[in-house]
Amino acid sequence: MQASNHQSVRILQPARPWFIFLSLAFALLLNLLPPRQWLFMPDWVMLTLCFWSVREWRLVGMGYAFLLGIVMDVANGAALGQHALVYVLLSYVAVSLSRRMLWFPLSQQTLHVLPLFLAVTGIQMLIRMLAGDLFPGWAQFISPLIATLLWAPVTLLLLAPQYRPDEHDDTRPI
């Protein structure tokens, strides 16, 4: 039994599949912004995909991750499969951790996603270096730190449509 008082008393409605698709498409559009001007811009697809893999693991999983990864590879002109591999690994670990993570408040969930985001970025850099690219520098690890800091606001933003109204009917127990 959990002995903390961070639990919400509000009941969430189920996530609508169209909203999940729309949020992933919007994250993809944010990733397609020119990254040269914003070196520390987080990987929005990685962040949104991790959120939905944790929250709705029956709807969003490795299939979505693979398709989004292929789209990112084609859009960036990267080695085909680089983003796909990394996003599939991210989704697999996020689904594996989902039952554990949802017991914790948002501040502690960020401690779960920080090593995950850092590992994904490290694997992506390793794949690039194995393909012949030079080491891009340690500044590349600032992007997953920013994505980790954005975990709580993104969670609140993506959960907002699922909250039930505050009206309460006294004749129903829920």
N, C-alpha and C positions, 0 to 999 in steps of 0.2 A: 504494500500500500504506500502511496506517495504522501509524504507529510509536508507538503508545501502549499502555499496559498496563491500560486501564480495561475491557477486554472481559471479559465473563463466560464461564466455561467451561461453564456449564449450558445445556442446550437447553430451549427453551420448547415446550410443547405448543400446538397451535392453540387460539385462543380459541373458547369455545363460544358460539353465538348466543344461547342463553338467558341466559348470564351478561352479555353485552353489553346485551341488552334490560333485564335486571334492574338493572344499574348505571345505565342511562339513566333508568329509571323512578324509582329511588331519588334520583337527582340532581334530577329533576323535582319529587319530593315535598319535597326540601330547599329548592328554589326557591319552593315555595308556602307556606313558613313566612312569618309576618307580617314584611315587610321594614322596617316603620316602627321597630321596636324595635332592629334591628341594621342600622345604616346601612352598615357596612363589610362586610356579608356578601357573599362572592363569588358570582358567577353559577355555580352548580354545574353547570347544564346546559351552559354554555359550556365549562367546564373538562373535563367528562367527554366532551362531544362532540368537543372538540379532541383529547383523548387517543386516542379510538377512531378518529378520522379519520386520525391519524398512524399508529397501530399496525395497524389493520384497515381500510384504506381500501377494500377490496373489499366489505366487509360494511356499513360505516357511511360514509355520504357525505351528499350534498346532499339526498337524499330524507328521511332521518331528520332532518336539520337543519331542513328545511321543516316537517315535521309537528310537531316539538318547538317550533318557533317559533310556529306557529299556536296550539298549546295554551297556550304562555306568553302570547300576545297575548290570548286569550280569558280566561285566568285573571287577568291583571293589568288587564283592561279597557283595554288600550292600543290604539292605532291598529292595525287589522288589517294584518298584514304587517310590522310594525316589527321584532319579534324574528325573524320568519321570514327577512327579508332579511339581517339581521345574522348569524344562524346559518348561512345558506347561504354568505355571504361567508367566514365563519370556516372552514367545512368545506372550501370550495374552496381557500383558501390553505393550510390544514393538510395537505390531500392533496397539494398541489403541493410543499410543503416536506418531506413525510414521508420521502422517500428520503434527503434531506440530513440531517434531524434525527436519524435513527436511528444515524448514524455517531458522534454525539457523546455524551459522558456526560451524566447528568442535569443537572449544574450548567451545562453549556453549552446544553442544550436549553431551560433556563429563559430564556436570553438570546434564543432564537428566539421563544418564546411571549410574552415581555413586550411587544414592539411590536405583536404581533398582538392581544393582549388590550386594549392601550391604544387601538389603532385601532378595534376593534369597539365599545368603549365610547364613543369619540368620535363614530363614525357614528351610534350609537343616540341620543346626546344631540343631534346635529345634526338627526336626523329629528324628535325631539320638539320642538325649537325651531322647525323649519319648520312644524310643525302648530299652532304658536301658544303653546307652553309657554314659560315663562321659563327662563333659564339656571339649572340646579340648583346650580351651584357647583363649585369644583375638588375638593371632597371626594368627588365621584363617581369620581374617578380613583384613589382608594385601594382600591376593590374589585378592579380588575384587578391591582393590585400584590400584594394578598393572594392572589389566585388564582394569580399567578405563583409566589409563595412556596410555595403548596400543590402545585405541579406535581410535585415529587419525591416527597412522601409519597403523593399520589394515584396516581402511576405505580407505585410499589412495592406499593401496596394492590391496584390493579387487575391487576397482573401476577402476584400471589401464587398464584392458582389455576392458572396456566399452567406453573409450574415442575415439572419432572419430579422424582421422588423421587431421593434421593442414592444409592440402591443402584446398584451398578455390576456388570455381568455381564462377566467377563473373556473370555468366548467371543464377545462381540459387539464390533465396533469402535466403535459409538456408544453 
